[in-house]
Amino acid sequence: MKIDIRISIMRIEDLDEVYEIEQKIYPQPWSLNIFRSELERPDKRVYLVARSEGTIVAYAGLMIVDGEGHITNLAIDIPFRKKSIGTMMTLRLIEMARLKKVHWLTLEVRESNKAAQNLYKKFGFRSIGTRKGYYSDGENALIMWTNDIASKEYGELLEKVKEELVGK
Ligand SMILES: CC(C)(COP(=O)(O)OP(=O)(O)OC[C@H]1O[C@@H](n2cnc3c(N)ncnc32)[C@H](O)[C@@H]1OP(=O)(O)O)[C@@H](O)C(=O)NCCC(=O)NCCS
């Protein structure tokens, strides 16, 4: 049975639920203050939540600087993984980035985090290098970038991802 997922812009009232997931899944979670300050800059940020039956089960964020979008966070609550919610959230984030005239997307991801890397590869992210000891526990980060997300070719890639979602 397909899971019913509603994606919307993250609001300050969502932060308690978001923070609960953040603390559960990350060894070094963001503080509530970081989330609050991100939500205070809606011109330069896109933060989304996904709800299933009214409960927040995922969230994602994007920071925009000079036509570049930096994916700052993407988190799916543990029981809701492998149900295409990460794909839906990334798709919506990228569609919103295109509307905000972003051309290139980048992110850092742990070298060991193959699940996230596989997801990002579906959206055309390619690893262009590493940041040594980027995380506070010493793990390296892979730096990933897309091609121009405003291009026709990238639009076709998004259409392909959407078609795959419909088929799942
Ligand atoms: C990484 C994460 C966001 C994936 O979310 P998800 O909703 O489970 O992903 P989806 O179901 O949309 O899967 C999309 C693709 O990701 C890859 N993927 C997802 N989980 C995977 C796993 N456990 N192992 C390998 N690949 C995986 C697959 O390529 C998958 O495509 P497929 O279904 O066609 O095989 C989720 O595991 C998560 O929240 N992890 C903890 C937080 C995190 O690492 N965030 C990223 C920080 S950069």
PDBQT file of the ligand as one rigid body, heavy atoms in Angstrom, charges set to zero:
ROOT
HETATM    1  C1  LIG A 201      19.619   8.764   3.357  1.00  0.00    +0.000 C 
HETATM    2  C2  LIG A 201      18.111   8.885   3.596  1.00  0.00    +0.000 C 
HETATM    3  C3  LIG A 201      17.726  10.339   3.540  1.00  0.00    +0.000 C 
HETATM    4  C4  LIG A 201      17.391   8.086   2.481  1.00  0.00    +0.000 C 
HETATM    5  O1  LIG A 201      15.991   8.317   2.603  1.00  0.00    +0.000 OA
HETATM    6  P1  LIG A 201      14.898   7.243   2.130  1.00  0.00    +0.000 P 
HETATM    7  O2  LIG A 201      13.563   7.839   2.241  1.00  0.00    +0.000 OA
HETATM    8  O3  LIG A 201      15.133   5.967   2.869  1.00  0.00    +0.000 OA
HETATM    9  O4  LIG A 201      15.330   7.032   0.598  1.00  0.00    +0.000 OA
HETATM   10  P2  LIG A 201      14.413   6.487  -0.610  1.00  0.00    +0.000 P 
HETATM   11  O5  LIG A 201      13.502   5.424  -0.134  1.00  0.00    +0.000 OA
HETATM   12  O6  LIG A 201      13.823   7.649  -1.313  1.00  0.00    +0.000 OA
HETATM   13  O7  LIG A 201      15.537   5.820  -1.523  1.00  0.00    +0.000 OA
HETATM   14  C5  LIG A 201      16.091   6.493  -2.645  1.00  0.00    +0.000 C 
HETATM   15  C6  LIG A 201      17.384   5.811  -3.056  1.00  0.00    +0.000 C 
HETATM   16  O8  LIG A 201      18.374   5.993  -2.040  1.00  0.00    +0.000 OA
HETATM   17  C7  LIG A 201      19.212   4.841  -1.993  1.00  0.00    +0.000 C 
HETATM   18  N1  LIG A 201      19.080   4.236  -0.666  1.00  0.00    +0.000 N 
HETATM   19  C8  LIG A 201      18.162   4.531   0.299  1.00  0.00    +0.000 A 
HETATM   20  N2  LIG A 201      18.400   3.785   1.399  1.00  0.00    +0.000 NA
HETATM   21  C9  LIG A 201      19.462   3.002   1.106  1.00  0.00    +0.000 A 
HETATM   22  C10 LIG A 201      20.212   2.028   1.849  1.00  0.00    +0.000 A 
HETATM   23  N3  LIG A 201      19.874   1.686   3.099  1.00  0.00    +0.000 N 
HETATM   24  N4  LIG A 201      21.288   1.453   1.250  1.00  0.00    +0.000 NA
HETATM   25  C11 LIG A 201      21.656   1.775   0.001  1.00  0.00    +0.000 A 
HETATM   26  N5  LIG A 201      20.991   2.698  -0.765  1.00  0.00    +0.000 NA
HETATM   27  C12 LIG A 201      19.912   3.287  -0.205  1.00  0.00    +0.000 A 
HETATM   28  C13 LIG A 201      18.745   3.906  -3.080  1.00  0.00    +0.000 C 
HETATM   29  O9  LIG A 201      19.477   4.211  -4.249  1.00  0.00    +0.000 OA
HETATM   30  C14 LIG A 201      17.291   4.315  -3.237  1.00  0.00    +0.000 C 
HETATM   31  O10 LIG A 201      16.797   4.029  -4.518  1.00  0.00    +0.000 OA
HETATM   32  P3  LIG A 201      15.994   2.632  -4.793  1.00  0.00    +0.000 P 
HETATM   33  O11 LIG A 201      14.810   2.675  -3.857  1.00  0.00    +0.000 OA
HETATM   34  O12 LIG A 201      15.623   2.763  -6.216  1.00  0.00    +0.000 OA
HETATM   35  O13 LIG A 201      16.972   1.560  -4.452  1.00  0.00    +0.000 OA
HETATM   36  C15 LIG A 201      17.690   8.261   4.958  1.00  0.00    +0.000 C 
HETATM   37  O14 LIG A 201      18.286   6.975   5.057  1.00  0.00    +0.000 OA
HETATM   38  C16 LIG A 201      18.112   9.068   6.174  1.00  0.00    +0.000 C 
HETATM   39  O15 LIG A 201      17.351   9.930   6.655  1.00  0.00    +0.000 OA
HETATM   40  N6  LIG A 201      19.321   8.803   6.712  1.00  0.00    +0.000 N 
HETATM   41  C17 LIG A 201      19.822   9.506   7.903  1.00  0.00    +0.000 C 
HETATM   42  C18 LIG A 201      20.116  10.958   7.640  1.00  0.00    +0.000 C 
HETATM   43  C19 LIG A 201      21.074  11.149   6.495  1.00  0.00    +0.000 C 
HETATM   44  O16 LIG A 201      22.023  10.396   6.290  1.00  0.00    +0.000 OA
HETATM   45  N7  LIG A 201      20.845  12.216   5.725  1.00  0.00    +0.000 N 
HETATM   46  C20 LIG A 201      21.679  12.614   4.636  1.00  0.00    +0.000 C 
HETATM   47  C21 LIG A 201      22.689  13.581   5.129  1.00  0.00    +0.000 C 
HETATM   48  S1  LIG A 201      23.744  14.143   3.828  1.00  0.00    +0.000 SA
ENDROOT
TORSDOF 0
